[in-house]
């Protein structure tokens, strides 16, 4: 009888030891707090540039869009892939977007971070309204834009568009 008791006790102690070694650690990840711009003037500048660009986008002002893109633009689209030709990008926007799609920025989603010695990165959510299918649901999608400040001008150098 003693042998059964000690064997059982031995098994219970070992099981408890195994569980104590595999216990999960408490989550020590940083908590995510509401976004507040580090540089309010930069935030306002990029927010204004975003508005200017997408006013041109929504109204099909191709000259203004061309002016705002860098010559070495990189446009990454999760569905369409990478486009590195400014000329081809503008042609694609004119063919596929003009008069067909309207973009709206999701209120409160815009974040702007300075990139030292370069410019800024803009991150946010936007929705696209399909003018050809007015009842189609709009879904917010994430975007990232790199803005380069050079010779007193801001240019869009990289765009990441995620749906």
Phi and psi in degrees as a GROMACS rama.xvg file:
@    title "Ramachandran Plot"
@    xaxis  label "Phi"
@    yaxis  label "Psi"
@TYPE xy
-60.9083  -38.5775  UNK-2
-62.7338  -41.8784  UNK-3
-65.0677  -43.5027  UNK-4
-60.8982  -49.2128  UNK-5
-68.255  -34.323  UNK-6
-65.6085  -43.6739  UNK-7
-64.6136  -44.4026  UNK-8
-60.9022  -42.4632  UNK-9
-59.5164  -45.0203  UNK-10
-64.5212  -43.9034  UNK-11
-62.8828  -44.807  UNK-12
-61.8759  -43.3211  UNK-13
-65.7794  -41.3575  UNK-14
-62.8197  -44.5017  UNK-15
-63.0813  -38.4983  UNK-16
-64.4148  -42.0985  UNK-17
-63.2346  -46.3548  UNK-18
-64.5802  -36.4651  UNK-19
-69.4543  -27.6113  UNK-20
-79.0623  -23.0782  UNK-21
-104.375  8.52498  UNK-22
-62.0393  144.217  UNK-23
-78.1902  146.841  UNK-24
-79.7615  150.162  UNK-25
-64.4801  148.166  UNK-26
-66.6706  118.308  UNK-27
-108.681  14.1003  UNK-28
-64.638  148.118  UNK-29
-61.3539  140.376  UNK-30
-75.6805  147.827  UNK-31
-95.0177  122.473  UNK-32
-105.982  167.433  UNK-33
-60.5513  144.037  UNK-34
-71.1753  133.948  UNK-35
-135.018  127.064  UNK-36
-62.6637  138.286  UNK-37
-70.3452  -33.9072  UNK-38
-130.736  97.9701  UNK-39
-62.2673  -38.0232  UNK-40
-63.7137  -42.9479  UNK-41
-64.1615  -43.1915  UNK-42
-56.4723  -48.672  UNK-43
-63.9704  -38.1299  UNK-44
-62.238  -50.1199  UNK-45
-68.52  -38.1857  UNK-46
-61.1765  -40.0782  UNK-47
-66.7407  -42.0656  UNK-48
-63.5165  -40.2299  UNK-49
-59.157  -46.364  UNK-50
-62.8082  -43.5636  UNK-51
-62.4278  -46.9293  UNK-52
-61.5495  -48.779  UNK-53
-77.1112  -18.3906  UNK-54
-66.3061  -43.152  UNK-55
-64.8144  -40.2492  UNK-56
-61.4286  -49.2866  UNK-57
-69.4351  -27.6928  UNK-58
-100.258  4.55093  UNK-59
62.5313  37.3767  UNK-60
-85.1358  86.4202  UNK-61
-66.9136  -32.7737  UNK-62
-64.3172  -43.2981  UNK-63
-66.4959  -41.8728  UNK-64
-61.7044  -44.811  UNK-65
-60.1011  -39.0933  UNK-66
-64.0238  -32.1171  UNK-67
-87.9199  -17.8211  UNK-68
-86.2125  141.738  UNK-69
-70.6052  153.969  UNK-70
-64.3418  -27.3644  UNK-71
-106.329  43.602  UNK-72
-59.3214  143.809  UNK-73
-126.345  116.656  UNK-74
-115.283  111.684  UNK-75
-102.213  121.95  UNK-76
-122.582  128.053  UNK-77
-61.5151  -24.4099  UNK-78
-102.269  -35.161  UNK-79
-94.7161  -13.0706  UNK-80
91.3243  -155.876  UNK-81
-101.002  135.735  UNK-82
-126.555  128.063  UNK-83
-119.705  3.50975  UNK-84
-100.741  116.649  UNK-85
-58.7029  -43.2806  UNK-86
-60.8243  -46.5798  UNK-87
-67.5178  -37.7403  UNK-88
-62.3509  -48.2262  UNK-89
-63.6117  -39.5252  UNK-90
-63.6254  -39.5934  UNK-91
-66.2815  -42.0054  UNK-92
-62.6482  -45.7071  UNK-93
-61.8423  -41.5871  UNK-94
-74.3391  -42.9135  UNK-95
-101.565  -17.1378  UNK-96
-111.905  -45.2628  UNK-97
-52.9486  120.471  UNK-98
76.1551  -4.30059  UNK-99
-110.361  -30.9422  UNK-100
-135.622  141.411  UNK-101
-125.089  132.567  UNK-102
-101.148  139.2  UNK-103
-129.371  139.343  UNK-104
-78.7456  134.982  UNK-105
-73.2154  118.362  UNK-106
-55.243  132.025  UNK-107
82.7786  0.712433  UNK-108
-94.3901  -13.0468  UNK-109
-73.4887  129.935  UNK-110
-127.275  140.409  UNK-111
-132.776  130.946  UNK-112
-127.75  135.24  UNK-113
-70.3708  144.589  UNK-114
-117.999  105.229  UNK-115
-54.2627  129.803  UNK-116
76.1699  3.99134  UNK-117
-130.349  -58.3425  UNK-118
162.09  -112.621  UNK-119
-154.688  159.405  UNK-120
-117.698  135.409  UNK-121
-113.59  131.803  UNK-122
-131.374  137.785  UNK-123
-172.205  -171.935  UNK-124
-122.374  141.604  UNK-125
-139.92  162.792  UNK-126
-124.409  151.972  UNK-127
-119.695  126.958  UNK-128
-95.4758  124.845  UNK-129
-87.1765  105.741  UNK-130
-63.003  -24.8666  UNK-131
-84.9068  -19.4181  UNK-132
-130.762  76.259  UNK-133
-58.5487  -24.1283  UNK-134
-92.321  -1.87908  UNK-135
-66.6315  136.499  UNK-136
-67.9737  145.335  UNK-137
-98.079  136.568  UNK-138
-124.16  126.349  UNK-139
-61.1854  141.612  UNK-140
-132.997  152.412  UNK-141
-85.0979  146.46  UNK-142
-141.332  155.303  UNK-143
-135.082  131.313  UNK-144
-129.123  132.802  UNK-145
-97.7504  128.24  UNK-146
-113.136  127.134  UNK-147
-106.329  128.935  UNK-148
-103.636  113.337  UNK-149
-145.992  136.52  UNK-150
52.4893  38.4316  UNK-151
76.4772  10.3275  UNK-152
-128.373  144.234  UNK-153
-96.178  131.64  UNK-154
-131.488  144.595  UNK-155
-81.0728  121.142  UNK-156
-108.11  -28.4021  UNK-157
-145.095  141.771  UNK-158
-134.162  134.564  UNK-159
-119.7  118.457  UNK-160
-115.365  117.862  UNK-161
-118.473  139.513  UNK-162
